[in-house]
């Protein structure tokens, strides 16, 4: 069975960007994560230890986004996907979206987003 645990719009203030000013001033980043797993046993037994703990994944997101300054949101999304697959046994597939709202493009836009989809055996 495949189930999905979703973390939507996790927000972090961090210092990423291709421009030096972005890395000094910082900005708000938003992350969505879809974790494909099997939580059927956890649901039957109402037991957190039998599922992928989304609180632990959130803490993992926080650690990744604050541990290093990245130039690209594409790199952040890839790093999150790679590390979650590697460190959480029950995760078979993951989709990660990283959004940046304050983007210096010389015009108005809501946000820029990078998406990565990765399966365990890739």
C-alpha positions as CSV (number, residue, x, y, z in Angstrom):
1,X,0.0,0.0,0.0
2,X,1.2,3.5,-0.7
3,X,0.2,6.4,1.5
4,X,1.2,10.1,1.4
5,X,2.2,12.3,4.3
6,X,2.2,15.9,3.2
7,X,4.0,18.9,4.8
8,X,2.6,22.0,3.2
9,X,4.1,25.5,3.3
10,X,6.7,25.0,6.0
11,X,8.3,28.5,6.3
12,X,11.9,29.4,7.1
13,X,13.9,32.6,7.1
14,X,17.3,31.8,5.6
15,X,20.2,33.2,3.6
16,X,20.2,31.7,0.2
17,X,20.5,33.2,-3.3
18,X,22.8,33.8,-6.2
19,X,23.3,37.5,-5.3
20,X,25.5,38.5,-2.4
21,X,22.8,40.8,-1.0
22,X,20.4,37.8,-0.8
23,X,22.9,35.8,1.2
24,X,23.4,38.8,3.6
25,X,19.8,40.1,4.0
26,X,18.1,36.7,3.8
27,X,14.5,36.0,2.9
28,X,11.5,33.8,3.4
29,X,11.5,30.3,1.9
30,X,8.6,27.9,1.8
31,X,8.8,24.1,1.5
32,X,6.2,21.5,0.6
33,X,7.1,17.8,1.0
34,X,5.1,14.8,-0.1
35,X,6.4,11.6,1.5
36,X,5.2,8.4,-0.2
37,X,5.3,5.6,2.4
38,X,3.1,2.8,3.8
39,X,1.5,3.9,7.1
40,X,-1.2,1.3,7.1
41,X,0.2,-0.6,10.1
42,X,0.7,2.6,12.1
43,X,-3.0,3.6,11.3
44,X,-4.3,0.2,12.4
45,X,-2.3,0.2,15.7
46,X,-2.4,4.0,16.2
47,X,1.4,3.8,16.7
48,X,3.7,6.7,15.8
49,X,6.8,4.4,15.8
50,X,5.3,2.5,12.8
51,X,5.2,5.5,10.5
52,X,7.4,8.2,9.1
53,X,7.3,10.9,11.8
54,X,6.5,14.3,10.1
55,X,7.8,16.2,13.1
56,X,11.2,14.6,12.5
57,X,11.0,15.5,8.8
58,X,10.2,19.1,9.7
59,X,13.2,19.3,12.0
60,X,15.3,17.8,9.2
61,X,14.1,20.5,6.8
62,X,15.0,23.1,9.3
63,X,18.5,21.6,9.7
64,X,19.1,21.5,6.0
65,X,17.9,25.0,5.2
66,X,20.0,26.5,8.0
67,X,23.2,24.4,7.8
68,X,24.6,25.9,4.6
69,X,24.1,28.9,2.3
70,X,23.0,27.8,-1.2
71,X,22.9,29.8,-4.4
72,X,19.9,27.9,-5.9
73,X,16.5,26.8,-4.7
74,X,17.0,23.9,-7.1
75,X,20.0,22.8,-4.9
76,X,18.0,23.1,-1.7
77,X,15.1,21.0,-3.1
78,X,17.6,18.3,-4.4
79,X,19.4,18.2,-1.1
80,X,16.2,17.8,0.9
81,X,15.0,15.0,-1.4
82,X,18.3,13.1,-1.3
83,X,18.7,13.4,2.5
84,X,15.1,12.4,3.4
85,X,15.3,9.4,1.2
86,X,18.6,8.4,2.7
87,X,17.7,9.0,6.3
88,X,14.1,7.9,6.6
89,X,13.7,4.1,6.0
90,X,10.0,4.1,5.2
91,X,10.2,6.7,2.5
92,X,9.8,5.1,-1.0
93,X,9.3,8.4,-3.0
94,X,9.4,12.1,-2.2
95,X,8.4,15.2,-3.9
96,X,9.9,18.5,-2.7
97,X,8.9,22.0,-3.7
98,X,11.0,25.0,-2.5
99,X,9.5,28.5,-3.0
100,X,11.2,31.8,-2.8
101,X,8.9,34.9,-2.7
102,X,11.3,37.8,-2.7
103,X,13.0,37.3,-6.0
104,X,15.1,40.1,-7.6
105,X,13.9,39.8,-11.2
106,X,13.1,43.4,-11.9
107,X,9.4,42.8,-11.9
108,X,6.4,41.6,-9.9
109,X,5.7,37.9,-9.3
110,X,4.3,35.8,-6.5
111,X,7.2,33.4,-6.2
112,X,9.7,31.1,-7.9
113,X,9.5,27.4,-7.2
114,X,11.8,24.4,-7.8
115,X,10.4,20.9,-7.6
116,X,12.3,17.6,-7.3
117,X,10.8,14.1,-7.4
118,X,12.9,11.2,-6.3
119,X,12.3,7.5,-5.7
120,X,14.3,5.4,-3.2
121,X,16.2,3.4,-5.8
122,X,17.3,6.2,-8.1
